[in-house]
Amino acid sequence: MKNEIDFRLILDAYEKIHEHGEAKQGQHVLDGITAFTDHDGYTVFLEGHGVKFRLEFHNKYHLDYDNGTQLDNFIRALKNISEGYETPGRERG
């Protein structure tokens, strides 16, 4: 998989995890992905399937994973969340 990240996918999945996921100690969990931010909300963290992802201010990011399969599964899970849940305040059309 290319090391190109779709930031719209990341932020959309984060929002849906935050809205539809189970709240656990300041984090939200949905379909195996955990999402949270730092204290000021400028850094977004997503973790799951052996991957840790950090999106910082100005779309700077860091990925930590052991193999490409983990990354593929992580991205697939984010796409499934993004496509499978409605955005708060919007209707599908």
Steps between C-alpha positions, in 0.01 A plus 500: 500500500623848424592713796245762398240592757156637415455758776130539420457126566692529828297795625168356382570168671614682815176700512287189451693305765455792738126522425408130474771328705501390861658758734780356715709731720516792258529279195241358263507149355311383192550184293847435646632855454574728796491877442603789724669840494760676709398755764465789252336299220767578239634143480276207406592143594355185344609153607399151398603187309859541623526856366549825690428814297553860609377797293649830609442862410561585129432137396831375636459135597675200649419131444628213713439140385693179444385393155295602200214265583440687825490831314268360233261367767511834686419703187226252403345536848506881470332480159233266638432741786495799267259332258294309755396774742320825440670831568332677791252757371495365144269263325610258234365587162 
